[in-house]
Structures are given as structure tokens and as C-alpha cells.
Amino acid sequence: MQYIIYIGKNKKFIKDFSQLSRRNIFYSANDYHKAIPSINKIENEEDIIVFYEHEDKEKEISDIKEIRQKHPLVYIVLITELSLGKDAPLYLKAGINNTLSPNTTQAEVDEIFQFHDKRRKDHSQKKERSYQIKVFKLPLWKRVFDIVFSSLALIILSPILIITALAICFESKGPILHKTKRVGTNYLIIDFLRFRSMYTVANNSKQFDFDDLTEDDMENEVVLISDDYIVSEKDYIIQTSKDTENNINTTKVGRFIRKYCIDELPQLINILKGDMSVVGNRPLPLDEAEQLTSDDYIDRFMAPAGLTGLWQVEKKGDPKKISAEERRLLDVKYAKTFSFSLDIKIIFKTLTAIVQKEN
């Protein structure tokens, strides 16, 4: 049912519109403020159509702004015999949805009602869809476990953290910690922490600078962006061809801490902050996360983001044995089945897998 609120003083117009609106509930008031009680007693403001009689521009615009501010979902129609002309933008900005002539026909009024009815249904469907959007909330037991585990781990591992930080500092210039943007739970972007394991400027090679590019370079140059630096593809190929076993840009300390996953330990700070959990699905780089928005994979983001996870311990001894598709499916599986006992099992498997050599 639609509620018609007619605001105006012309008795003929009021009578005509009451007859044209006979299939709906009709109220009339000669002033907006006298119509307020009628508007307020209607539970759903989406059901209201206000017919506002055009007479005094200044007062009308002021009233319409107030209606729109207090009742943003009300549909407002200005009843006017004249074209609004240059004043039309003022009325639209104030909040008018439509205009009608006082001498309008039943068909024209019915068209307004039909449009308004469709508008209400569309808005209702949008609200229903918005309610259906899933948002993951971390269980209390998991958050408590994360805080206790990460706090104890930071205390126990503090000698290793300090020694690693000093070693990185002494071996090469640059920040001790490296931040990258990753996508975690609920598609939220976090600052993902690691110990820096590479030189900030490539050895015997210039670091790539966008400011050095000419217009021809912009079309032909291929740029590679790593976790620690930006370099042109040409320079990168020259560097890596000199050392195929280990990337020449990786520091000696970096190779050691990567082998034993020490570079990942600063993520205990992420866990303490609440960005991640001890066990969960690894936060993904932005470009990779953009590719996983289908219904098949979206569940992997409706779960904790973690330092270690299910697929990391499945076949960690030989990464070639597990495909990208299998990793994604294991992430989805963890999202649907994670529990305290599963988390503990993954943690123990992770501790035994750390000593295995990784490339």
C-alpha cells in the first residue's frame, strides 16, 4: 500500500489528486510541518509519495530539503503548472524526484505509482542482498589462542629476532623489516611483515627508476616488482644469469633465514595486532587475490588469515607435488572445517616441516 501526502492549499487540486489516488491512502495538509504527524506515523517511509504544490520557491526548497534530510527514502513529486526552467537544478538538488501538472491524467498518476512501486521492490532486493554478504568473525577461542601463542613466541624467540635484526643491519643497508600489502580475512588489506632478505639495491646493477624512462621506454620496458625492490627485466636477466642456484640479490643472511623460515617470524606481530592468526590461509598478494573472487574460492577469505595453514603442511617436502588448484581447494577446506584440534595438528606439522630445505 502506498501513502499519498498532499501538501498544498488549492482545494481543487487536493480533490483531483485524492480521486486519482483512490486506490491508495490519501492525506492532505496545507503546510509541511502540519503533515509531519501523518508522515511520522507511517512505519515504512519507502511507502510514502509526497505531492508538493508549487507556490513559493524559497519555502518549498527549504521544506523539500528538510523532508529529504529527515526521510531520505520518501518519493517527492512537485505539482506545478509551469516549467521550472533555470530553477530545475535547485529543486533536483533539494530532493525532488519528479514533477506533475495539476491537470494530470489518471494514466500519468498511475505511471508514477507503478514507477514508485518498482523502486521500492528494487530497493528491498538490494537490502536483502546486502544482508546476505558474509563477513567472517574470528571465534573468541582462536583470538585468545593467537594472543597467548604470539606473545609467548615473541618472548621465547626474542634472542633469534634480535640476532637476525643485527645480522641484517650489519650485512647490508636498508630497513630490517619489509612490508608488503596482502589480502587477508574478509578481503581486508594488511601490512604483511617479513625480515628483509634481499639487498635494497641490486648488486652491480642500477635500481630501476620510473623517472629515468623516456616515452619509448614506457612502451617497451618490462618492469619486475619484487618484495624488496623494483628492477627492469633486462637488468634482472643479467643478474640472475650469473647465479642460477641462488638469486644474486638475496643476502647471505637472507638465504639462511629463508631456509629455516626465520624471515616469517615478524608476522607474530601481525598476529598480536589481529591482522592474522597463527593458523589460517596465507594472505595473498593483491594481484592474486583479485583472481579469486568467484563463488568457488571466495570462502578462503571467509576464514582466518594465518602464519601457517593446511596446504603448507600437506606436501611441504616437495612443493611440486601440490598444484595451485589444490592449494586453493585446501584453503577452502580449512575455511569450512577449522577447529582447535586441527590448528594444533597443523602447528606440530609445521614445526617438523621447517627444517626441510625449500627453494
N, C-alpha and C positions, 0 to 999 in steps of 0.2 A: 504493500500500500504506500502511495506517495502522499505527502502532506504539502499542500499549497498554502504559502503565507503571502497574502497580497498586502503590500504596503503602499498606501495612497489614499487620496480623498475623493476622487472622481467616482460618484455613485454609479454612473452608467458603466464605467469600466469594471468596477467591482462586480456589478450584476452580470455583465457579459462573461467575465472570466470565471465566475462561480458556476455559471451554466456550462461553459466549455470544459470545466474541470469536475463535472458532476460525478465522475467515477472515482474521484479521489477526495480526501478530507480537505476542506477549504476553510481557511481562517483569513480575516482581514483586520487591518489596523491602519489608522491614518498617520502613524509615526513609527519609526523603527523601534524606539525604546518601549512603545506600548505593545509591540509584537514580541518582545523578549520573553515574557512568560509563556507564550504559545510555543516559541522555538525551544525553550529550555525543557518543556515537559515531553518533547519528542525524544525518545530514547536514542534512536539512531539518526544522527544528523545527515547521513547519506540519503535518507528518505525525503529530505526537505528540498522543495523548489521555492525560491523566493521570487515573486514578481514585484519589482520595484518600479513604481510610477515616476516617470521623468518630469521634474518640475524645477527644482533649484539645484544647479550643478554643484555648488560648493558643499551644500548639506548632503547631497546624495553621495558624492565621492567620499566624504568623511564617514557616513553611515556604512557604505559598502566596504570600506577598509576595515571598519570595526567588525562587521559581520564576518568577513573573510578571516580576520585575525582570531576571533573567538570560535568560529565554526568553519574550519578550513574545507570541510567536505560538502558544505551546502552548495547547491546549484543556483546561481543568481541570474535572473533574466531581467533586463531593463525594458520597461514598457514605454515606448516613445513614438510620437507621430513624425518626428523629424530625424534626418540623418545626423549622426553625431559629428561627422566631418572631422575637423582637426582635433576635436575633444576625444575621439575614439581611443587613442593610446592612453589617455588619462583614466578612462573608465576600465580599460583592459588591465592596466597596472593596478587599479584599485581592487579588481577581483571579479568583474563582470564576465559571465560565461557566454551570454547570448543576448540578443535583442528581439523584441516582437513589437508589431504595430498594435495599437489599441483596437484596430478594426480587423484583427486577425481572424482566420477561419478555424473551424474545428480541426481540419486536417493538419494545419500548421501547429496547433497546440498539441495534437496527438503525436506529431513528429518529435516535438520537444520531450514529451513524456516517454516515448519509445527510446530516444537517444539517452535520456537520463537513466532509464531502466537498464539499458545495456552498459552504461557507465558504472552503475552500482554493481552489476554482476562481474564485470571485468575487475573492478577494484577488490571485490570479495575473493575472486580467484587468485589475485596477486597476494592477498593477505594469507590465503591458505597455503600457497607455495612458499611464502616466506616462513611460515610456521614449520614447514617440512624440512627446512635446511638443517642438516645435522651439525651439531657442534660438540666436539669431544671435550669432556671434563675429566681431568685426571682424578682417579679414585684417591681417597684420603690415605689409605694404606700405602699406596705407591709413592705418594708425595712424602710421607713420613719416612719411608724406607730410603728415598732419594736423599733427603736431608741428612739422615744419620750416616748413610754409606759414604756420601761425598765428603762430609765433614771429617769422618774418621780417616778416609783415604787421603785427604789433603794433609792431615796431621802426620800420618804414618809415612807418607811418601814425600814429605817436605824436604828431607835431605836430597833425594833424587831430583826434585823440582829445582832446588837451589843450585845443585851441581850442574844440571843441564842448562839452566839460565846463564850461569857463569861461563860455561864452555861455549855456548852460542855467542855470548858477548865478546869473549876473547878471540874467537876464531875469525869472525867477520863483522863488519859494521852493519848496523840495521837494528830494527826492533826485535826484541826477544820473542814476543808473541805475534802471531799473524792472524788477522781477522778476515774471514770471507763471509759473504751473505749466503745463507742457506735457508731452505724452506722446511719448516718443521710441522708440528701438530696444527691442525685447522688452517693449513696454508700460511701460517704466520712466518714472517722472515726474521731470522735471528742472526746475531754476530757469532759465527762459529769460530772457536778459538783453537789454535794449534801452536806448538813451538815452531819457530821458523827453522826450516831445514835446508834452505837454499840461499845462495848469495843474492843480495838485493839488486846487484848489477852483475850481469853475466861476465865471467872471466874472459879477458882478451876480446871482448865484443862490446859494442855500444848498446846501451839500453835504448829501446825504441821510444821515440818521442813524436807524438802526433803533430807537434808544432813544426817539425822538420819536413813535413810532407809537402810536396807540390801538388797541383791539381792532377797531374799524370800519375803521381804516386798513389793518390787517393783511389784512383780507378784500378791500379794494377797491384798494389801492395797487399799481401795477405798478412794479417796480424794475429799472432798467437798470444793468448792471455792465460797465464798460469796462476797458481795460487799466490806466487811471490813476486812476479814481475811481468812486464809486457815486452815482447820481442818480435821482430819481424820473422816471417817464416824462413827467409833466406839465411839470416843470421843463425837461426835455431838449427837448421840443417847442417851448417858449417860446424857448429858447436858439437852437436850430437854425433856427427860422423867421426870425431876424434876419439870418442869413448862410447862404444856401444853397450858395454856391460853396465855402466852407471852414468847417469846424466852428469855432465861436467859441471852443471850449475848447482848440484847437490853438494853441500859441505860434508866434510868427514864426520862431523858430529851429526849432521842430518841423516847420513846413511845409517849410522848406528841407532839413532833414536827411532827412525822409521822401521828398522828391522824388528825392534822389540816394542813397537807401538808406544814408545815414551812420548812421541810428538803429540799423541792424542790426550795426554793427561790433563792439559789445561781445560779440557771440556768438563772436568769435575766442577769448575767454576760455573760453566753453563748450567750444570745440573743443580748446583746450590742456588743459583738465581731463579730456577724454574723454567729455563728455556728448553731443557731436555730432561730425560730420565736416565737412570743407569742402564736399563734395558728398554729397547724400543726399536723403531725403524729409523735408520740413519737419515738425518736431514739431507736433502738433496740440493745440488746446485740449481740456481734459478732456471736455467735453460732446460734442464732435465725434468724439473717439477712441472714446467709448462706443458710437457708432453703427456703428463699423467693426470688428465682431468676427466677421463671417461669414467662411466659407472663401474667398469671392470677394476679400476685401480684407485679410485678416489678414497676407498676405505683405508688405504695405507696411511693416509693423512689424518684419519679419524682414530688415531691411536697415539701413544707416547712417541716422541722422537727420542732416540737413545744413543748412548755411547757404544753399545754393542747390541746385537739383535739376533734373530733366528737364523737368517741366511748366512751371517758371518761365521757361525759355528757348525753349519751343516757339512760343508766340504771345504773348510778353510785350508786344509793341507794342499789342495790343488784347485785354485780358482778357475781353471779351465773346465772343470767338471760341472760348473753351475752356470747356466746361461742368464742373460739379463731378464728374460721372461720368467725363469724360475725364481730369481731374486724377487721380482715384483709379486709373484704369487705367494711366496713365503712371507713377504711383508703384509700382504692382505690376510694371510692365515694368522699371523701373530696378532694383528689388529682385532680379529674376531675371537681369538681363543686365549689371549694373555691372562696369566694368573700369577700368584706369588710363587707357587711351586715351579712353574715354567721359567720364571725370571731367575730363580736360584739355579736351576739346571743350566740355563744359558750362561750365567756368570761363571760357574765352575768350568764349563766347556771353553769359555773364553780364556780363562787363566791357563789352561793346558795348550791352547792354540797359539798363545802369544809367542812362545819360543820357536814356532815354526817359521822358517825363512819365507819372506814374501818379496815379490818384485813389485 
